[in-house]
Amino acid sequence: MQAEASAGILRFALADGQWSTVACAALQAYEPGRDPLADPLYCRLLSAAHDFLGFAEAAALLEAYAKLGTSAPQAKFERGLVEVSLALSETSSDEVEARLEEAERWLAAAVNADEERRDTKTYHLLIKSILSVRKSERDVVGDLFDELKTETLVSDLWDRPAPGMEWLMSPSYTRSAWVPVVESLGLIAGKLDEPSC
């Protein structure tokens, strides 16, 4: 009930910013480690609050959740996505790369925590692909792209959000939109270190 109430308050906050403080307080008040259904939902709520409400404490809370058996895979996944979000707000390519490397570390930990989750694998492969292009690792990009294409296709066909998280998760087909982006990066990866005209 507490998880559903917190989710409801977050929905109010997303629609009307005056609820933001209440929503963030509700997320901080929760005591994880007791409910294997509610704890992963709270991880997703924390990530959403970080992205849409600027809830800076979300990262530290997710790191605490990452140490718990009831929420470790989801917490590590969401912590990785927080780093991706932070990377997108950086101004220099070195800062973006550092954030993406941290995101890759968290997403790799999430994959290790639950190897069956294709959404986690997809984001991990995506970040690894981008980093490989950045580092001009041409021989790696093709293999990563093929694996990413397979994971997104299977995810699009079979994966559905966990009950209660439908409104929080983007449809699986949205991950497929990254495939042509990575393919384009792979095609030009060998030319990225050439001087531009």
Disulfide bonds with the S-S distance in Angstrom:
none
